[in-house]
Amino acid sequence: MSVPRRALLAACLAVAFAAPAWAGAQREEALSANVASAMSRSVSDVNAPRLVFDDAREGQAWLAEMSRRLEKRVPDTWFRERLLTAIHYEATRAGLDPQLVLGLIHVESGFRKYAISPVGARGLMQVMPFWLRAIGTPQHNLFDLTTNLRYGCTILRHYLDIEKGNLFRALGRYNGSLGQAQYPNLVLGAMRAHWQWTPPPHLQRATLAR
């Protein structure tokens, strides 16, 4: 087995046995007025989640495949499809790869909506409650599916902007372990091993033909 494959396998095994609540190490930092205002608008802008694909057939193919992969963790079909739709919408809305967000949730909470860490990080994306004070309101419920995803995606987008697109460092900030490799490798390993997706060949051909 090659070194890269061994590293990926090690990361995937670590994901399988990792405890949730990685993001509990997020640190509260002062935000500029402009950044806080923009993030506040983002988390307060409530829209009904939907799949964001140019071709509706591609969206349905994505949903069916991701639903199949998630079935063991989330047995209820209605909730599973609602969750996946919200993940795709909130990730796309924040300019993030939905497959990356799936990998992050895989590591953070194992897709448990009510996950809570020993230090109080909450929900699917393990959002720390101080973000309510920083960019939201006390009325926002971090155990609510769409609210948690909106906060988590907004926060990750913020860190990605700070790091000028450097995903490795942005994930380190999300975890509170900037500069350390373990957490970014876990998230990227989970994304590649479990959530990577390519449209079926017939949909790729249809897209090229348009």
Protein Blocks (a to p, Z undefined) as FASTA:
>chain_A
ZZklmmmmmmmmmmmmpcehklmmpccddddfklmmmmmmmmmmccddddddfblklmmm
mmmmmmmmmmmmmmblklmmmmmmmmmmmmmmnopafklmmmmmmmmnnopakbccfkop
acjkopafklmmmmmcfklcfkbmklmmmmmmmmmmmmmmmnnopaklmmmmmnopghia
klmmmmmmmmmmmmgccddfklmmmmmmZZ
